[in-house]
């Protein structure tokens, strides 16, 4: 997908992408990953090539986005080594409708129930509206996930792109924003869960099943596959929280 083609598809931190350049869009994407806790202070960013592949832009665009974030103090750039996330707290930033700090106040049971109610309807509509361009993007993201293997950070960045690509096709931008906020719930636990043996493989298999159903525009199969996927997320998060108590 061309860099400028993503400009009208990506919900960004704090507002519209109108009149933004491609590197501004990618800078906002990376800011979102920091704000949601998917990227934390000290984390190494994936390489420019990996980020360009996941975000469907050029390496030059990624490089420009990193320069923007370095200028804001969000990213630390060192010669001869990968860029790292700076020691900065962006959890107060709204991702779409609410900030991570607001979403994480809710009980796990409440958020899981909300995802089952809202997200399953969103993906049902997405299945009915699915287009060839989005299917091609999802298949490219699947390949990137497969190549990521046990690289949890790379997989999670790709996972977010995968989910958001589906949400956007539902045709209702408000519902898209709502489920995008719910997706980022308790990301610290999600990072831990995805680092466990077999976690990325299980998620990848779920995604393959989802894409196959989307290609058939089988909305019932898409909903069933997403329900199993969301239940897996809920159960692993619940297990980790029980250990932490």
C-alpha positions, 0 to 999 in steps of 0.5 A: 500500500502506498504511504499516502493511502494510509492517511485516511485510515488511521485513528491518531492520538488526539484527533484527525490526520487531515493535512498530515504527511506520511511521516506525521502519521507514522509518528502518531502511530508510534506515539500511540504504541507508547501511550498504550504501553505497548512500547515502554521506556527502554524498549528498543524499536524494531528496525526501520525495515521491520517497521516499514513492513508492518506500517506499509510505508517506506524506510525513509518515512519511518526514519522521518517519523523517528526524527519527529519523536526524537525531537519531542523527547519520546525516542532516544536515537543513538548512532550505531544502535537501535532507537529506544523509547525514552523515559516518558509517560504518555498514558494521559494522551487520548488514543481515540476517545479515551486515554489508557489511564481511563480505560484501565480503570475498568474491571476486566470482566466489564471490558471483556463483556463490552468487547464481546458486545461491541467488537463482535458486532463491529467485526460482523459488519466488517466481514460484510463490507470487506474489500480486496485491498484490506484482505491484501493488507491482512495477508501481508500482516499475517506474513509479517506475523509469521516471520516475527515468530517469538519477537513479541514486540514486532508481533504486537505492533503487527497485531494492532495493525491487524485488528485496526484494519478490520475494525475500520471496514465496519463503516462506523467510525465511532464504533471503530474508535470505541473498540480501538480503545478497548483493544489497548486495555491492560497492555502491560499484561498483554505484553507479558502474556504474548511473551509466554511460549506458544502465545504468538503462535496461538494468536497467529493461528487465530488470525489465519482463521479470521482472515480465511472467514473474512475472505469468504465474507462469512460473518458468522465464522468471523464472529466465532473466530473473534469470540475465541480470540477475545476469550483467549485474551481474557483468560490469559489476562485473568491468569496473569492478574491472579498471579500478580495479586 
